[in-house]
């Protein structure tokens, strides 16, 4: 190998490693179904569709929601009662007269979830999703959230007025101090 080729290859390895370490390469591709310890593929697909309906965000791809399903799988691996709760809940969702949950239209899925929103199954999925989805820095970035500000002294002098996603308020909404 020539010196020039060695340096070029070494630079590519260093750059690739740096990209992987910084998290610019997602852990779970949006089109890839991750492997699960306890969930069957059909159960995982149903839980993915369920999580997308509970907290829908068009800016997020499936990778963020697969992480939630992975958290549910981890919880069910640690606790057989959770595994049974998830399996029974998915079976109930898939036993609808409208067909399997993953194959329903968005409105049918929403109606099905409204029918079970007070069940322990729904509460478990919703609570795990709330913690997992909104504690993910990749989700923060996709949604435009800059992250917690306590480490920089709060938002008063760091980002308080940089809401680019809101229209400018009328002058009357912020009267000048006297």
Secondary structure, DSSP 8 states (H G I E B T S, - for coil): --HHHHHHHHHHHHHHHHHHHHT-S-SS-TT-----SS--HHHHHHHHHHHHHHT--TT--HHHHHHHHHHHHHHHHH-HHHHHHHHHHHHHHHTSTT--GGGS-HHHHHHHHHHHTTSHHHHHHHHHHHHHHTT-HHHHHHHT-----GGGT-STTTTTT--TTS----GGGS----
